[in-house]
Amino acid sequence: MASFRFRSNSWQARVRRKGHPDEVRSFITRQDAESWARSVETEMDRGAFTSTAEAEKHTFADLAVRYSAEVLRGTKHEKLHAYRLNALARGPVGRLNLLALTPAALAKHRDDRIKRVSAATVIRELAFISSIINHARKEWGINIANPVALVRKPVVPKGRDRLLSNEELKAVLDQLEPVRNRSIWIKPLVLLALETAMRRGELLALNWKDVHLEQRYVTLWETKNGDKRTVPLSTAAVTILEALPESIDGRVFPINYSAVAKAWRIAVKRAGLVDIHFHDLRHMAVTRMASKLPNLIELAAVSGHRSLSMLKRYYHPSVMELAQKLG
């Protein structure tokens, strides 16, 4: 049975049904209140009613704050995810009531963001929003349809296939020679990246206690995909590591991400080159390794790729070399 009362310049409708908590909502007119009450009673009688009372009380920013405090806290990438989440919460999406968080609203967010960031970043943001909503539905009893499923994802551009020529690589390495005020760490970092196909973050997180020169391998405890990985060392890689001084803090390369990015950018510019990223070294390394490790399982074990499709993005064989193999 529904009841109605006029208070604070609006009509309040209350629906009571056995087995359901009371549903209450306010409307400007009694007609709207009665119409809503009838629809709720009909859905309750059919067993198809889903309460949106909790969803009405919260904005997406409310969910973001709770998700950050309860789910992200103590996780490996807490700071990174919290930073992204706070940015979403402060934006237009964060101010929306959960019932207003529709596919159309998210499509507008997508279109606005794609003007300022890459398609991959937009896709990650949408995935983040989807994860938060799904968690709220499963764990917090907030009934809201996940609108992300109905939003078209932007097209991700084709992956890079830029490989440095021997001349380009030499030009960059010449600009990384530790002369004047240049860091002594950058050139060996680059050379080790080429020998091992390790990612920049993996190299910077490497500690001497995890380097085993006699057995010729290093242990990576934290990788991009979250798995521990053991990377074999070539003779050249061992030579590079043996020539390095040991730092006080135990890291193989006692420098930070920003310092590496700045040094690389300056070296590329001084070498007179364009469109060269540090991550291109990983493409070069995997391509070089492929000639020594034709077994794809072995190659993936070294590079840390979980799937063949991802490995193919980093392997760029020379057409002329393939022709020679064909005979």
N, C-alpha and C positions, 0 to 999 in steps of 0.2 A: 504494500500500500504506500502510495506517495503522499506526502504532505507538503503544503506550501505556506510560506509566510513572507510578509513584506517587511524588510528591515534595511536600514542604511541606504535607502533609495534604490533597492533592488529586490527582486523576488528570489527567495531561496527555496530550492526544491530538495527534498530529502526522500530517498527511496529506501524502504526497509523490506528485506526478504530473508526468510530463514535460510541459514547457510551462507549468507553473504554479509560482509560488513556494510554499514550504512554508506550510501553514496550521496554526496551533497555537492550541489553546484548552484551558483547564483547567476541570475539573468536580469536583463533590463525590463523585460515584459513577462507577465504571467503566462502568456501564450507560449513563449519560448521555453519557459520552465516546464510547462505541462507536456510539451512535445518531447523534450529531453527525457522526462520521467517515463513517458510511455515507451520510448525506444529502449531505455535501460531495462524496464520491467519485461519487455518482450524478449530481449536477449537473455535475461536471467531465466525466464521460463523455458527458453530453448536450450539452456545450458551453454550458451555461446558468449556470455558476457565476460569481458576482461576489464578489470578496473584500471583506469589511468590516473587515479587520484594521486599516487606518488609521483608520476611523471609530471603532473601539472604543477607540483610544488617546486620543481628543480629546473635549473638551467644546465646547459652542458658544462659550464664552468664549475658548477657544484660537483658534477660527476668527476671532472678532471682533477679537482683538488682531492677528492676522496680516493680516487684511483692512485694518485701519486703517493698518498700517505699510506694506503693499505696494501697496494700491489707492487709498486715500484721500489718501495723502501727495502734496502739491503740487497737489491739485485745488482748484477755486474755492471750494467750500463745505466744505473739510476740517475746520475747527473745529466747524461746526454738526453735520456727520455724525458726527464723532468723539465729540462730546458725547452724541448719541443712542445711538451704538453702545456707548459705555462704560456707559450706563445699562442697556441690555439685558444686557450681559455681567455686570453686578453683580447682576442679578435672578435669579429662579428658573430662567428659561430658560437663562441663561449657565452655570449649574451642571450642566445636564443633559449626560450623555454623548450623543454624536451618534446612537447607536442608540436612545436613549430620547427623542429629539426627534421624537415621534410627532404625528399630527394631534390626538389626544386631549390631549396636553400643551400644544400650541399653542392649542387651543380653551379650555383652562383659563386660559392666559395672556390670551387675548382677553377672557374673561368677567371676569377680575380687573381688567384695565386699563380696561375700558369703564365701570367704576364711578368711575374717577378722572379719565379724560381723554375727549376727544371721539372720536366714531366715526372721523373723518378721521385722527386721530393713530394710532389702533389700526391702521387700514388701511395707513398709511405704515410702521408698525413691521413688520407682516407682510410688506410688500413688501421691506423692507430685509433681513429674515431670509431671504426667498426669494432675493434677489440674492446674498447671501453664500454660501448653500448651492450655488446654481448655479455660482458662480465656483469654489468648492472642488471641485466635481465635474469641471469642465472643465479647470481649471488645476493643481490640486494632487493629482489622482488619488484623491480621497476618495470612495468609492462609498457614496452614501446617497441614498435616494429623497427628493425634495423634499416634505415633509409639508404645506407651505403651500397647495399646490394643492387639498388635500382639506379645508381649513378654511373654514367659511362666514364671509364678511366681514360685519361689522356694517353695518346700513343707515345711510347718510349722510342726515342731515336735509336737507330742501329748502333750497336756497340762500336767503340773505337777499334781501328785496326792499324793505328799508326806505329810503325817500327822505325827506330833510328837507323840510319845508315852508319857504316863504320866511320865515315868522315864526320858525321854529325856527333856521334858518340865521343870521338876523340876531341872534337872542338869543345864540347861541354866539360869533359874531364880535364882539359887543359885549364879551363876557367875555375876548376875546383881545386887546383893545386894549392896546398896550404902555405901561401906566401903572403907577406904583409899581415893584414888583420883577418885573413880567411881562416875558418875553422879547420882544425886538423882531422875532424871526424867525418865531414861530409863526403869526401872522395872515397874513403874505404867503405862508407855506408852504401854508396852507389855501386861500387864494385861487388860488394857482398850481395846486394839485391840482384845483380845480374847473374851471380853464380848460384844462388839458392832459390830464386823466384819468391822469396819471402816478401810479404807486404811491409810497407813503411812502418805501420803500427807494431807489427811483429818484431821488426828489427829494433825499434826503439824500446820495446819492452823486454828485450833479451838481456838476461843476467849471466855473468861469468860462471856461476854455479851450475847453470844449465848447458854450458858449452863443454863438450867432451872431445878434445882435439885428438887424443890417442885413438879413440874409437871412431872418430870422424863423424860426429853427429851433434845436433843441438836439439833440445827439447823446448817446444813452445807450449806453455800451459794455457795461454789465452789467445785464441785465434778468432777470426771474424765470425766463423760459424759456431763458435763456442766449444769446439772439440780440442782436446790435446793432440798435438802433432809432433812427430819426430822427423827432423829434416836432415838427410845425409849431406855431408860436406865433401865437395870435390877437393882435389889437391890445391887448386888455386884458392878456394875458400879458406882452407886451413892456413895457407900462407898469409892471407889478408888478416886473419884473426891473430896469428902469432905476432904480427908486426904492430898490433895495437897495444898501447899502454893500458894498464888496468886502472880504472877509476876508483875513487874512494867509496862511492855509493854502490859499487858492485855491478853497475850496468855496463854493458859492452859499449854502448853509445850514450854517454851522459849529456844528451841534448834533447830539446823538446821538438814537438811537431812543427811549431811556428818557425823555429830557427832553420829547420830543414827546408820548409816551404820557401822561405825567403832566400836562402842560399841557392836553391835550385832555380828559382825564378830569375835571380840576378845572373847566374851562370849562363842560363839559356839566352838571356838578352845580350850579354857580352859576347856570346858566341855567334850572334847574328841570326838566331834561329827563331822559329815561331811554331805554335801548336805542338808543343812537346810537354807532356805531363810526366811527373815522377812515376806514376803508375804504369806508364808505357814500358818501363824497365821490366815489369813483371811479364808483359806480353813477350818482350824480347827473350827473357830468361826461359819461359816455357817453350817458346819456339826452338830455341837452341837445344834444350833438353830433349825435345821430341826426337831429334836425330840420334841421340844416345840411348833413349829409352822408348823404343817403338811400342812397347807394351803399355796400353793406355791405363791399365790398373796401376802399374808402377809409376807412371807419369803423374796420375792423379794423387797417388800417395805422397809424392814429393811436393806437388803444388798445393795440395789441400783442397782440391775441388771435390764436391760431393757427387756431381753428376757430369755425364759426358757432354751435355748441352752447354754447361758452364765452361767446361774445359775447352770446348771448341771456340769459344769467344776469345781465348787467349792464345790459341795455337794458330799461327799464320804461316803455313809452309810456302816456300818459294815454288812457283809454277815450274820454273826451269829445273829445280832440284827434283820435283816429282816426275818431270819428263825424263830425266836421266835414269831414275829408278825404274821407269817403265821399259827402258831400253829402246 
